[in-house]
Amino acid sequence: MQASTTPELSQFAADVLAGLSSFPKSLSSKYFYDDEGSRLFQEIMKLPEYYLTGSEMEIFESQADEIFRAFINGGSGFDLIELGAGDGTKTAVLIAHFLEQGAELSYSPIDISQVALDALTGKFSVAFPDLDMRPRQGDYFEILRSLKNGDGRRKVLLFLGSNIGNFTGEQSIDFFRSLREVMGRDDLLFVGFDLQKDPHVIAAAYDDAQGVTARFNINLLTRINRELGGNFDLEKFVHYANYRPIEGSARSYLISREKQVVHIEALESDFAFDQWEPVFMEISQKYNMRMIESLSEASGFEIKENFFDGRRYYCDSLWRVES
Ligand code: AVI
């Protein structure tokens, strides 16, 4: 492989260069979500094997009132701020209940994708015409800093869907600590965690029978071809996912079926792959309650209440700032 860096590389290009130049090779799953990747993720959420979405939905549908009592905490209203709101389907269940209870509520979905935000805003303005919506496009932390003092009402931050599982342990603590810095003493953080369970159930969720998860991973190669002038031959890579019960993590890889060289124009580089060489694509961490507790403590929070689905597949954990 020869690589020559140019100062104008985009963050995406620089990360692809670093990932494909390292051993083992890797690509960051944060780049999965271009338009096609976001569409494929919507498809994944409807797959029979992908239990995460249904489990969190069950918690919201069956315990909306308990969640409402915990959020309102004796007050009269709060500002709901959702990080990575996506299509907001699950949050809509909570909002419908909160509004029925007459809560004084604002809702600020934050997402990097303007397309996703526009779709969500369109849907919510029909479903909840009286809801005070404040959508914000951009980076979580910049937006949260701008909301830091707000109008003095309690902020409830939502980070759902076990999105935290796509961070490494260290990244998770850094992320929660940064949230802690922009939160006031009265604010709350509500986080979705996928729990450890029968490994076969987890493994199937990342290797579905219809191959949608495989297409979701391969789509990142298509994105590199399109945006960076790569010449990946998609047929020459196979998606492989497994679950490691000791670490509690599902991991996915794209594996080169043959010895080959891939050229990426924007990086002015060739990347050599051995036959069966893996590219590490994504970690999806699964948690036990001890891990959730130590994550909260390590980042300056304490657990106020946990909410589980009937199978105990999933936990939405409500955190307050440590006193
Ligand atoms: C967004 N994230 C929580 C999903 C997960 O389960 O790790 C992304 C995903 N990857 C494959 N399937 C779904």
Boltz pocket constraint, residues with backbone or C-beta under 6 A from the ligand:
constraints:
  - pocket:
      binder: B
      contacts: [[A, 44], [A, 52], [A, 161], [A, 162], [A, 163], [A, 164], [A, 165], [A, 166], [A, 205], [A, 206], [A, 213], [A, 216], [A, 282], [A, 283], [A, 284]]
      max_distance: 6.0
